[in-house]
């Protein structure tokens, strides 16, 4: 498990800063929403199923149905370990943008 988290962290560390910050915001939102599981009936795993394909779009030459399980597992691991995999330090500059 630690090896998988390390691999995810390596992939995420290579993202451009804008993509990194957007991913962090999305993950924060989904984790926050999952804390209200008693109301939403959605835990991290459910959000991973709903958003896995959106966050990780497979290349066109792969069958989307084949990649669905991998995307869902990746996003589930990401959401369950977001604070260690995607540190929040870089998001402050994202929200300092005049757009927000």
C-alpha positions as CSV (number, residue, x, y, z in Angstrom):
1,X,0.0,0.0,0.0
2,X,2.8,2.5,0.9
3,X,4.4,1.7,-2.5
4,X,1.2,2.5,-4.3
5,X,0.8,5.8,-2.4
6,X,4.5,6.6,-3.2
7,X,3.8,6.0,-6.9
8,X,0.7,8.2,-6.9
9,X,2.7,10.9,-5.1
10,X,5.4,10.7,-7.8
11,X,2.9,11.1,-10.6
12,X,1.1,14.0,-8.9
13,X,4.4,15.8,-8.2
14,X,5.1,15.8,-11.9
15,X,1.8,17.7,-12.7
16,X,2.0,21.4,-13.8
17,X,1.2,23.6,-10.8
18,X,-2.2,24.7,-12.2
19,X,-3.3,21.0,-12.7
20,X,-1.9,20.2,-9.2
21,X,-3.9,22.9,-7.6
22,X,-7.1,22.0,-9.4
23,X,-6.6,18.4,-8.4
24,X,-6.1,19.4,-4.8
25,X,-9.2,21.5,-4.8
26,X,-11.3,18.7,-6.3
27,X,-9.9,16.2,-3.8
28,X,-10.5,18.6,-0.8
29,X,-14.1,19.1,-2.0
30,X,-14.8,15.3,-2.4
31,X,-13.2,14.4,0.9
32,X,-15.2,17.2,2.6
33,X,-18.4,15.9,0.9
34,X,-17.6,12.4,2.0
35,X,-17.5,13.5,5.7
36,X,-21.3,14.0,5.3
37,X,-21.9,10.4,4.3
38,X,-24.9,10.2,6.6
39,X,-26.6,12.8,4.5
40,X,-25.1,12.1,1.0
41,X,-24.8,8.3,1.3
42,X,-21.4,8.8,-0.5
43,X,-18.1,7.7,1.0
44,X,-14.7,8.2,-0.7
45,X,-15.2,4.9,-2.6
46,X,-18.5,6.1,-4.0
47,X,-17.0,9.4,-5.1
48,X,-14.1,7.5,-6.7
49,X,-16.6,5.6,-8.8
50,X,-18.4,8.7,-9.8
51,X,-15.3,10.9,-10.5
52,X,-12.6,8.3,-11.4
53,X,-13.2,8.5,-15.2
54,X,-13.5,12.3,-15.1
55,X,-10.3,12.9,-13.2
56,X,-8.4,10.2,-15.1
57,X,-9.5,10.1,-18.7
58,X,-7.8,7.2,-20.5
59,X,-6.1,7.6,-23.8
60,X,-8.3,7.1,-26.9
61,X,-6.6,3.9,-27.9
62,X,-7.6,2.1,-24.6
63,X,-11.0,0.7,-24.0
64,X,-12.6,3.0,-21.4
65,X,-14.3,0.1,-19.8
66,X,-10.9,-1.6,-19.2
67,X,-9.5,1.5,-17.6
68,X,-12.5,2.3,-15.3
69,X,-11.5,0.0,-12.5
70,X,-7.9,1.3,-12.4
71,X,-9.1,5.0,-12.5
72,X,-11.6,4.3,-9.6
73,X,-8.9,2.6,-7.5
74,X,-6.5,5.4,-8.2
75,X,-9.0,8.1,-7.2
76,X,-10.1,6.0,-4.1
77,X,-6.5,5.8,-2.9
78,X,-6.0,9.4,-3.7
79,X,-9.0,10.5,-1.7
80,X,-8.2,8.3,1.3
81,X,-4.6,9.6,1.4
82,X,-5.1,13.1,0.0
83,X,-3.3,15.0,2.9
84,X,-0.1,13.0,2.4
85,X,-0.2,12.6,-1.4
86,X,-1.3,16.2,-2.4
87,X,0.0,18.6,0.3
88,X,-2.1,21.8,0.6
89,X,0.8,24.2,0.6
90,X,0.6,25.0,-3.1
91,X,-3.1,25.8,-3.1
92,X,-2.8,29.1,-1.4
93,X,-1.4,30.8,-4.5
94,X,-4.2,29.3,-6.5
95,X,-6.9,31.0,-4.5
96,X,-4.9,34.3,-4.5
97,X,-5.6,34.6,-8.2
98,X,-8.0,37.6,-9.0
99,X,-10.4,35.2,-10.6
100,X,-11.4,34.0,-7.2
